[in-house]
Amino acid sequence: MAERVEIEPIAHIRTDFPSKFGIPRQSGVVESLRGRIVFEPSYRNTDYIRGIEKYTHLWLIWLFSANKHQPNSPLVRPPRLGGNTHVGVFATRSPYRPNPIGLSAVRIEKIDYDTPEGPVISVRGADLMDGTPIIDIKPYITYADSIPDARSGFVDEVEFSHLDVVLPDQFRSAIGDEMANTLIGVLQNDPRPPVQATADKTFGMPFAGFDVRFRVDGTTLTVVDLVKL
């Protein structure tokens, strides 16, 4: 009989993504994306993070809490391969895994030790949905975690190109330059599911309190509407 393991969240992260759609498929891809790590009441003692300010990056270990279906196949179809090629789940970072655990490297932006929510760690580059439960935090250590001669399987074999994003001036003015540049970074990575990547469809993506509506023609993505949610 398999041993039962009890895991509870130590924190949740607050981000600008209220749904899975549009979230970068890897951490650090859009460095300007912000997140706030808010600890659960049981872990708001600042002793838990004593010394963390000496690091620049953290590993976040978290749960794919928004997955609605249990994985039922050893094979998945990575978006990087167009969504039509099957690869073993353990050869990918697919969210549809036997144990729905994610791993992200993020940069520490600042640490607030005394807030109404207890200590809060602000980070950049997070690829997590708003409210995602975090089950552990570990420091990123360069001598052990950076391997310059590592190979990355099919990721090294498939060229990835960014989309050219057109964000009309009225939309940039509505959200400000900083948020506009972050949004462009997200859209450049083509948030569309590969199997739905058609030129004649308008997509909607909730982001930072807005419904971002866009269309793609060839390699150009144009934001056609921006509606306050």
Kinemage of the C-alpha trace (Angstrom):
@kinemage 1
@onewidth
@group {chain A} dominant
@subgroup {mainchain}
@vectorlist {calphas} color= white
{ca met a 1} P 0.000 0.000 0.000
{ca ala a 2} L 1.346 3.445 -0.940
{ca glu a 3} L 2.354 5.633 1.965
{ca arg a 4} L 0.012 8.564 2.500
{ca val a 5} L 1.778 11.950 2.565
{ca glu a 6} L 0.145 14.982 4.141
{ca ile a 7} L 1.057 18.333 2.556
{ca glu a 8} L -0.431 21.686 3.438
{ca pro a 9} L 0.130 25.110 1.874
{ca ile a 10} L 2.537 27.387 3.708
{ca ala a 11} L 1.503 30.397 1.594
{ca his a 12} L -0.454 31.576 -1.428
{ca ile a 13} L 0.753 33.886 -4.160
{ca arg a 14} L -1.093 36.940 -5.447
{ca thr a 15} L -0.582 37.689 -9.155
{ca asp a 16} L -2.306 39.467 -12.050
{ca phe a 17} L -3.596 36.202 -13.553
{ca pro a 18} L -7.070 35.249 -12.251
{ca ser a 19} L -7.149 32.261 -14.627
{ca lys a 20} L -4.628 29.916 -16.269
{ca phe a 21} L -5.020 31.502 -19.700
{ca gly a 22} L -2.056 33.660 -20.655
{ca ile a 23} L 0.318 32.644 -17.870
{ca pro a 24} L 3.867 32.239 -19.249
{ca arg a 25} L 4.734 28.574 -19.566
{ca gln a 26} L 7.963 28.984 -17.581
{ca ser a 27} L 9.086 31.233 -14.746
{ca gly a 28} L 11.376 34.133 -15.611
{ca val a 29} L 10.143 34.357 -19.211
{ca val a 30} L 8.524 37.713 -18.377
{ca glu a 31} L 10.815 39.113 -15.707
{ca ser a 32} L 8.596 42.127 -14.975
{ca leu a 33} L 5.618 40.033 -13.815
{ca arg a 34} L 5.047 40.672 -10.128
{ca gly a 35} L 3.794 38.386 -7.395
{ca arg a 36} L 3.281 38.636 -3.635
{ca ile a 37} L 3.861 35.607 -1.424
{ca val a 38} L 1.435 35.798 1.502
{ca phe a 39} L 2.004 33.250 4.241
{ca glu a 40} L -0.676 31.250 5.990
{ca pro a 41} L -1.288 32.381 9.607
{ca ser a 42} L 0.671 29.426 11.009
{ca tyr a 43} L 3.781 30.525 9.090
{ca arg a 44} L 3.741 34.288 9.669
{ca asn a 45} L 6.487 34.155 12.270
{ca thr a 46} L 9.380 36.077 10.691
{ca asp a 47} L 11.789 33.424 11.971
{ca tyr a 48} L 10.655 31.254 9.057
{ca ile a 49} L 12.319 33.648 6.598
{ca arg a 50} L 15.243 34.854 8.694
{ca gly a 51} L 18.244 35.279 6.371
{ca ile a 52} L 16.240 35.028 3.146
{ca glu a 53} L 17.109 38.631 2.284
{ca lys a 54} L 20.673 37.507 1.500
{ca tyr a 55} L 19.494 35.633 -1.583
{ca thr a 56} L 18.418 37.094 -4.918
{ca his a 57} L 16.247 34.196 -6.142
{ca leu a 58} L 13.966 31.557 -4.688
{ca trp a 59} L 12.535 28.232 -5.775
{ca leu a 60} L 8.786 28.058 -5.253
{ca ile a 61} L 7.264 24.586 -4.965
{ca trp a 62} L 3.534 24.768 -5.541
{ca leu a 63} L 0.368 22.938 -6.552
{ca phe a 64} L -1.492 23.052 -9.866
{ca ser a 65} L -4.657 23.780 -7.926
{ca ala a 66} L -6.756 24.774 -10.956
{ca asn a 67} L -6.446 21.422 -12.737
{ca lys a 68} L -9.948 19.979 -13.046
{ca his a 69} L -9.095 16.573 -14.487
{ca gln a 70} L -6.987 13.754 -13.148
{ca pro a 71} L -4.139 12.733 -15.487
{ca asn a 72} L -4.937 9.434 -17.162
{ca ser a 73} L -2.072 9.018 -19.630
{ca pro a 74} L 1.724 8.704 -19.430
{ca leu a 75} L 1.917 10.920 -22.528
{ca val a 76} L 1.295 14.666 -22.902
{ca arg a 77} L 1.450 17.127 -25.818
{ca pro a 78} L 3.825 20.031 -25.030
{ca pro a 79} L 2.829 23.440 -26.458
{ca arg a 80} L 6.451 23.954 -27.508
{ca leu a 81} L 5.985 21.080 -29.982
{ca gly a 82} L 2.762 22.541 -31.385
{ca gly a 83} L 0.392 20.550 -29.199
{ca asn a 84} L 0.331 17.534 -31.543
{ca thr a 85} L 3.455 15.562 -30.576
{ca his a 86} L 3.319 13.143 -27.658
{ca val a 87} L 6.100 13.066 -25.064
{ca gly a 88} L 6.353 11.233 -21.755
{ca val a 89} L 4.987 13.353 -18.914
{ca phe a 90} L 8.227 13.002 -16.928
{ca ala a 91} L 10.136 14.432 -19.911
{ca thr a 92} L 8.084 17.656 -19.693
{ca arg a 93} L 6.882 20.267 -17.244
{ca ser a 94} L 3.246 19.631 -18.073
{ca pro a 95} L 0.759 20.471 -15.299
{ca tyr a 96} L -1.054 17.168 -15.917
{ca arg a 97} L 1.070 14.941 -13.715
{ca pro a 98} L 0.463 12.083 -11.259
{ca asn a 99} L 1.262 14.561 -8.480
{ca pro a 100} L 0.299 18.115 -9.568
{ca ile a 101} L 3.427 19.857 -8.270
{ca gly a 102} L 5.027 22.872 -9.966
{ca leu a 103} L 8.486 24.399 -9.615
{ca ser a 104} L 9.363 28.030 -10.357
{ca ala a 105} L 12.470 30.157 -9.925
{ca val a 106} L 11.655 33.786 -9.056
{ca arg a 107} L 13.636 36.902 -8.196
{ca ile a 108} L 13.141 38.572 -4.828
{ca glu a 109} L 12.081 42.182 -5.336
{ca lys a 110} L 11.521 43.175 -1.715
{ca ile a 111} L 10.502 41.789 1.658
{ca asp a 112} L 7.970 43.489 3.925
{ca tyr a 113} L 8.319 42.044 7.397
{ca asp a 114} L 5.406 43.880 9.018
{ca thr a 115} L 2.136 44.044 7.083
{ca pro a 116} L -1.482 43.272 8.058
{ca glu a 117} L -0.898 39.908 6.340
{ca gly a 118} L 2.331 39.203 8.177
{ca pro a 119} L 5.661 39.086 6.315
{ca val a 120} L 5.200 39.319 2.543
{ca ile a 121} L 7.802 38.491 -0.108
{ca ser a 122} L 7.394 40.386 -3.393
{ca val a 123} L 8.881 38.572 -6.365
{ca arg a 124} L 9.294 38.981 -10.108
{ca gly a 125} L 9.078 36.499 -12.952
{ca ala a 126} L 6.416 34.243 -11.405
{ca asp a 127} L 4.411 31.971 -13.719
{ca leu a 128} L 1.611 31.261 -11.239
{ca met a 129} L -2.115 31.912 -11.178
{ca asp a 130} L -3.509 34.211 -8.520
{ca gly a 131} L -4.159 32.269 -5.319
{ca thr a 132} L -1.892 29.321 -6.164
{ca pro a 133} L -0.956 27.404 -2.998
{ca ile a 134} L 2.762 27.250 -2.260
{ca ile a 135} L 3.909 24.187 -0.346
{ca asp a 136} L 7.584 25.091 0.107
{ca ile a 137} L 10.171 27.782 -0.541
{ca lys a 138} L 13.880 27.094 -1.020
{ca pro a 139} L 16.735 29.481 -1.837
{ca tyr a 140} L 18.273 29.369 -5.304
{ca ile a 141} L 21.955 28.495 -4.917
{ca thr a 142} L 24.164 29.239 -7.914
{ca tyr a 143} L 26.882 26.592 -7.463
{ca ala a 144} L 24.319 23.791 -7.241
{ca asp a 145} L 21.359 25.056 -9.291
{ca ser a 146} L 23.128 26.538 -12.322
{ca ile a 147} L 24.527 23.908 -14.697
{ca pro a 148} L 25.995 25.670 -17.774
{ca asp a 149} L 26.499 22.532 -19.881
{ca ala a 150} L 23.048 21.034 -19.221
{ca arg a 151} L 20.894 19.947 -22.165
{ca ser a 152} L 17.166 20.745 -22.375
{ca gly a 153} L 15.788 17.977 -24.578
{ca phe a 154} L 13.223 19.034 -27.184
{ca val a 155} L 13.316 22.597 -25.846
{ca asp a 156} L 16.803 22.978 -27.377
{ca glu a 157} L 15.657 21.419 -30.643
{ca val a 158} L 12.670 23.656 -31.412
{ca glu a 159} L 13.222 27.317 -32.259
{ca phe a 160} L 10.861 29.584 -30.377
{ca ser a 161} L 9.942 32.893 -31.955
{ca his a 162} L 8.109 35.790 -30.326
{ca leu a 163} L 5.069 37.485 -31.772
{ca asp a 164} L 5.144 41.157 -32.717
{ca val a 165} L 2.608 42.851 -30.420
{ca val a 166} L 0.612 45.915 -31.417
{ca leu a 167} L -0.844 47.702 -28.393
{ca pro a 168} L -2.721 50.846 -29.498
{ca asp a 169} L -1.913 54.055 -27.627
{ca gln a 170} L -5.338 54.341 -26.001
{ca phe a 171} L -4.882 50.976 -24.305
{ca arg a 172} L -1.345 51.788 -23.204
{ca ser a 173} L -2.629 54.998 -21.653
{ca ala a 174} L -5.385 53.102 -19.839
{ca ile a 175} L -2.984 50.812 -17.981
{ca gly a 176} L 0.224 52.858 -17.855
{ca asp a 177} L 3.615 52.202 -19.408
{ca glu a 178} L 4.909 49.731 -16.833
{ca met a 179} L 1.863 47.449 -16.991
{ca ala a 180} L 1.682 47.873 -20.775
{ca asn a 181} L 5.261 46.664 -21.186
{ca thr a 182} L 4.549 43.679 -18.944
{ca leu a 183} L 1.419 42.844 -20.940
{ca ile a 184} L 3.394 43.021 -24.176
{ca gly a 185} L 5.937 40.612 -22.678
{ca val a 186} L 3.146 38.168 -21.868
{ca leu a 187} L 1.518 38.441 -25.309
{ca gln a 188} L 4.827 38.105 -27.164
{ca asn a 189} L 4.999 34.508 -25.927
{ca asp a 190} L 1.678 33.669 -27.648
{ca pro a 191} L -0.755 32.717 -24.864
{ca arg a 192} L -3.075 30.849 -27.253
{ca pro a 193} L -3.458 27.094 -26.853
{ca pro a 194} L -1.596 25.611 -29.858
{ca val a 195} L -4.646 23.667 -31.041
{ca gln a 196} L -6.663 26.919 -31.164
{ca ala a 197} L -4.046 29.063 -32.871
{ca thr a 198} L -6.257 30.258 -35.728
{ca ala a 199} L -6.102 33.647 -37.412
{ca asp a 200} L -9.852 34.230 -37.569
{ca lys a 201} L -10.569 34.151 -33.845
{ca thr a 202} L -10.601 36.824 -31.158
{ca phe a 203} L -9.187 35.643 -27.844
{ca gly a 204} L -9.852 37.060 -24.390
{ca met a 205} L -7.369 36.979 -21.540
{ca pro a 206} L -8.049 38.290 -18.020
{ca phe a 207} L -4.999 40.182 -16.782
{ca ala a 208} L -4.474 42.758 -14.024
{ca gly a 209} L -8.183 43.575 -13.746
{ca phe a 210} L -8.789 43.842 -17.493
{ca asp a 211} L -10.225 41.602 -20.189
{ca val a 212} L -7.554 41.791 -22.889
{ca arg a 213} L -9.029 40.984 -26.316
{ca phe a 214} L -6.611 40.210 -29.134
{ca arg a 215} L -6.283 38.690 -32.592
{ca val a 216} L -3.286 37.127 -34.302
{ca asp a 217} L -2.464 37.402 -37.990
{ca gly a 218} L 0.678 35.531 -38.936
{ca thr a 219} L 3.354 36.668 -36.484
{ca thr a 220} L 1.557 39.850 -35.426
{ca leu a 221} L -0.715 39.998 -32.374
{ca thr a 222} L -2.976 43.045 -32.105
{ca val a 223} L -4.856 44.065 -28.988
{ca val a 224} L -8.329 45.003 -30.219
{ca asp a 225} L -10.026 45.835 -26.926
{ca leu a 226} L -9.258 46.323 -23.260
{ca val a 227} L -12.227 46.178 -20.904
{ca lys a 228} L -12.133 46.848 -17.176
{ca leu a 229} L -13.394 43.824 -15.248
